């Protein structure tokens, strides 16, 4: 594997994301040789840490996520880390950061390559991007920036943030990261669709009745009440994770597997996305809040949540496209907190066919993303001792040994950043279209709120969300496959 020379600056280097995800992922890439001798990492935050203390934190992060490691490798890896106490709003601090980056570039022969990672509160993204530009923090080689979600709060704020970032970076050097696109079964969608004639030939509007995406969370908002009450399920989960999945399910086949061809296919699809009217939002979308139980607070009683909050902890809705292989096929989605279990899955429901047995069910294709990873096709067959029909699953799944080798999503995506592969990241044109859809729904809900009678269903925890979520289907024969 090619060794990539680079100085990486992590804004938020003392934070939870860096500790749990970035440092272990970088160590794995170090072990593979993608980064090795010619790299340095600068962790920045307001805390008064030292280089040595950061290195201890990096070492701890590796030991927490790896069962067996070579201690010499850990020590050598951690020696490439440096800490700079930094206030992102203080222009003078960027000058200090710039000097350290250049010193490390010279020491490690990093060839002027810079990688900037936004691993802190989103409200600082624009400030950091602006000062990277006006303080000339970029290097003489490649300059890439990784931006965590959320990318804006609505279309207007997303456009403003994009303007600030593109003052320093070209679109091809902006990596808007969504860790869902690094998950094994999400990365399996395109190979499954385009390499199997059995599946590819039926992935059409003539054969698919509907598609269902469920991202169910077992827990409530817990300590995130302050953030969550300004976001809600629609912005927190649909605007990014769910739309990314839907795009992969509905996009036409790309000309080839290059990043540019894949993003062109996605953009062609998204240009045909139908933006709902206020009347369609009322009919095709359901929002809800979880109630309390003996073991959990109701959402409105969670810490840092407004007791009069209209923020949704559950949302179900529908998306349609005018173009693509499943044009005009309803794609239903739902996501929420306090479900009966954590389960992320996709169900492709095929149309019933006329047959002499009458009672035969449709064939469904199911992709389970978490907590297990597998794909199965539900087929009909004969019962052994009677003339009746039974259902069986043809299953594709990994063994425990194979699952142990599956890299974490952040490891995969960081690898792609280093090698300049933007396939599994969101381009601005795609993100803009997602926000146009989300803003339309949010605007309709806001008008409901202003009338003083918001339609927010209440649902008991440890179940499947509000019963009203079943009312969004276009026909009485449709229902949620996962119940």
WOHUVEN-V394364 format. One record per pair of residues at least 24 apart in sequence whose C-alpha atoms are under 8 Angstrom apart, sorted by the first residue. I is the first residue (numbers start at 0). GAP is how many residues later the second one is. Records with the same first field share a line. If there is no record, write none. Layout:
I: GAP + GAP
//
This chain:
0: 31 + 32 + 33
1: 31 + 32
2: 30 + 31 + 32 + 33 + 34 + 35
3: 30 + 31 + 32 + 34 + 35 + 414 + 415
4: 30 + 32 + 33 + 34 + 103 + 104 + 105 + 106 + 108
5: 32 + 33 + 34 + 99 + 104 + 105 + 106 + 107 + 108 + 109
6: 32 + 33 + 34 + 35 + 94 + 97 + 98 + 103 + 105 + 106 + 107 + 108
7: 31 + 32 + 33 + 34 + 106 + 107 + 108 + 109
8: 32 + 33 + 34 + 35 + 105 + 106 + 107 + 108
9: 31 + 32 + 33 + 34 + 106 + 107 + 108 + 109
10: 32 + 33 + 34 + 105 + 106 + 107 + 108 + 109
11: 31 + 32 + 33 + 106 + 107 + 108
12: 29 + 30 + 31 + 32 + 106
13: 29 + 30 + 31 + 33 + 40
14: 104 + 105
16: 102
17: 101
18: 38 + 39 + 42
19: 41
20: 389
21: 388 + 389
22: 35 + 38 + 39
23: 34 + 37 + 38 + 41
24: 383 + 385 + 386 + 389
25: 385 + 388
26: 35 + 47 + 50
27: 383
28: 382 + 386
29: 47
33: 381
35: 41
36: 71
37: 70 + 71 + 72
38: 41 + 69 + 70 + 71
39: 40 + 41 + 42 + 64 + 65 + 68
40: 39 + 40 + 41
41: 39 + 40 + 41 + 42 + 59
42: 38 + 39 + 40 + 41
43: 39 + 40 + 41 + 42
44: 39 + 40 + 41 + 42
45: 39 + 40 + 41
46: 38 + 39
47: 37
48: 34 + 35 + 36
49: 32 + 33 + 34
50: 30 + 31 + 32 + 33
51: 30
53: 27 + 28 + 29
54: 24 + 26 + 27
87: 36 + 39 + 40
88: 38 + 39
90: 40 + 44
93: 37 + 38 + 41 + 43
94: 40 + 42
96: 40
97: 38 + 39
110: 29 + 30
111: 27 + 28 + 29 + 30
112: 26 + 27 + 28 + 29 + 30
113: 24 + 25 + 27 + 28 + 29 + 30
114: 28 + 29 + 30 + 31
115: 27 + 28 + 29 + 30
116: 28 + 29 + 30
117: 27 + 28 + 29 + 30
118: 28 + 29
121: 26 + 27 + 28 + 29 + 30
124: 36
125: 35 + 38 + 39
128: 35 + 36 + 38 + 39
129: 34 + 35 + 37 + 38
131: 36
132: 34 + 35
142: 26 + 30
143: 25 + 29 + 30 + 31 + 273
144: 24 + 28 + 29 + 30
145: 28 + 29 + 30 + 31 + 271
146: 27 + 28 + 29 + 30
147: 28 + 29 + 30
148: 27 + 28 + 29 + 91
149: 86
150: 25
152: 78 + 82
153: 281 + 284 + 285
154: 277 + 280 + 281 + 284
157: 274
158: 273
161: 266
170: 256 + 257
171: 250
172: 247
174: 242 + 247 + 250 + 251 + 252
175: 249 + 250 + 251
176: 236 + 248 + 249
177: 62 + 63 + 247 + 248
178: 230 + 231 + 234
179: 61 + 229
180: 63 + 228 + 243 + 244
181: 226 + 227 + 228 + 230 + 231 + 242
182: 186 + 225 + 226
183: 185 + 189 + 222 + 225
184: 182 + 183 + 184 + 188 + 189
185: 59 + 183
188: 59 + 60
189: 58 + 59
193: 59
202: 122 + 123
203: 121 + 122 + 123
204: 120 + 121 + 122 + 123 + 124
206: 143 + 144
207: 118 + 121 + 140 + 141 + 142 + 143
208: 120 + 121 + 139 + 140 + 141 + 142
209: 119 + 120 + 121 + 122 + 138 + 139 + 140
210: 118 + 119 + 120 + 121 + 135 + 136 + 137 + 138
211: 119 + 120 + 121 + 134 + 135 + 136 + 137 + 268 + 269
212: 29 + 33 + 118 + 119 + 120 + 121 + 131 + 132 + 133 + 134
213: 119 + 120 + 121 + 129 + 130 + 131 + 132
214: 27 + 119 + 120 + 121 + 127 + 128 + 129 + 130
215: 118 + 119 + 120 + 121 + 123 + 125 + 126 + 127 + 128
216: 118 + 119 + 120 + 121 + 122 + 124 + 125 + 126
217: 119 + 120 + 121 + 122 + 123 + 124 + 244
218: 118 + 119 + 120
219: 79 + 117 + 118
220: 78 + 81 + 116
221: 80 + 81
222: 80
224: 77 + 78 + 79 + 80
225: 77 + 78 + 79
228: 76 + 77 + 80 + 82
229: 81
230: 80
231: 79 + 80 + 81
232: 79 + 80 + 81 + 82 + 102 + 103
233: 78 + 80 + 81 + 204
234: 203
236: 98
237: 97
238: 195 + 196 + 199
239: 194
241: 91
242: 191
245: 85
249: 74 + 75 + 76 + 77
250: 73 + 74
251: 72 + 73
257: 165
258: 162 + 163 + 164
259: 163
261: 161
262: 160 + 164
265: 164
266: 162 + 163
268: 52 + 54 + 55
269: 51 + 160 + 163
270: 162
271: 49 + 50 + 51
272: 46 + 47 + 48 + 49
273: 45 + 46 + 47 + 48
274: 161 + 162 + 165
275: 161 + 164 + 165
276: 163
277: 162 + 163 + 166
280: 160 + 163
281: 162
282: 189
283: 33 + 34 + 187 + 188 + 189
284: 30 + 31 + 32 + 33 + 184 + 187
285: 28 + 29 + 30 + 31 + 170 + 171 + 182 + 183 + 186
286: 25 + 26 + 27 + 28 + 29 + 168 + 169 + 170
287: 24 + 25 + 26 + 27 + 168 + 169 + 170 + 171 + 177 + 178
288: 24 + 25 + 167 + 168 + 169 + 170
289: 24 + 47 + 48 + 168 + 169 + 170 + 171 + 175
290: 167 + 168 + 169 + 170
291: 168 + 169
292: 167 + 168
309: 139 + 144 + 146
311: 144
312: 24
313: 151
315: 153 + 156
316: 155
317: 154
335: 129
337: 123 + 124 + 125 + 127
338: 122 + 123 + 124 + 125 + 126
339: 121 + 122 + 123 + 124
340: 121
341: 28 + 29
342: 25 + 26 + 27 + 28
343: 24 + 25 + 26 + 27
344: 24 + 25
346: 134
356: 32
358: 30
359: 29
372: 24 + 25
373: 24
//
